[in-house]
Amino acid sequence: MIEVVHLSKSYGRHRALDSVSFLIDKGTIAGFLGPNGAGKTTTMRILTAFTRPDPQTGSVTVAGIDVLKSPQVACSRIGYLPEGVPLPGELRVIEYLRHRADLKRVGKRKAREVSRVVAECDLEQVSSRLVGTLSKGFRQRVGLADALLGDPEVLILDEPTSGLDPRQATEVRSLISSLAGRRTVLLSSHIIGEVEQVCDRVVILAGGKVRLDESRRGWQRRLQDSGSLTIEVADPPADIKKQLRSLPDILSVSGGSGVFQLRCRGDQREGILRAATEAHWRVLELRSDLVSLESVFLESTGEPIEGKDHDG
């Protein structure tokens, strides 16, 4: 379980996080989405005790442990895979994992734990190879195996499929999906399709604030209840966007130069055509567009998702 209550973080005058709150239940895989500068990395660094939040922060709890009061205890319950995890190329996979097990104080369980994560991450065939000779897909698996050492209750994964080819990315996603129900996972990604495939919940940040915190059932219902239309009109009147917005169940209107995108509740094509006929518009095209989680993201943040969250 991960619970964040009124989390804030400032860098000088810049407010990276502004009273962020969300709850991820035990056994849930949650997607963490946001445009560049949203505050995702800063949040993950606070969850893993790398960074301290502002004093006015309410609480940050991971696996029942207060991260702010007991950071070392909390970190013992967390497996963390940062983006581009640095791995020593001169060590063999099995040597590296044994070394990491020592650092994590796995103790007498070391041999059993290392064998378990090697099997769980399908690393048997490369366990004796030097880390520096592995493909990026296998290096990601080694990083994930490291995160799984000690059997942590919570996993925090930052862009785990970044830079992988489609086959490698599919394999890593399958591995993450297999953790559902057994561990709580916070998965940061800029690939919305990945979140749709893997996650039970989505948390969307923008401008340091939570813009959406919803279960899979919730966002799927939102998609079912929402519509997305494109209308093309020849020689449209100057106030056509205002007229479109005034129609029942039209949520937003964007575009221009005769082509307009509409977000609406359900399928409103019949009402739009009726209004167009009454207003004597020359409609060249009216089509229904596919609505996806990306549409929900755009509606929540007002901007596309791309690249890495560089601010943190």
Protein Blocks (a to p, Z undefined) as FASTA:
>chain_A
ZZdehiacdehjbcfbghiacdddehiacdddddehilmmmmmmmmnopaccdfklcbdc
eehiafklmmmlmmmmpccddehiacdfkbcfklmmmmmmmmnonojmlmmmmmmmmmmn
opmlmmmpcfklpcfklmmmmmmmmmmgopiabdcdehklgoiafklmmmmmmmmmmmgo
jaccddddfbfklmmmmpmbdcddeehiafbdcdfklmmmmmmmpccdddddehiafklm
mmmmmpghiabdcdeehiacdddehjfklmmmmmmmmnopacfbdcdddddfklmmmmmn
opacehjdfkZZ
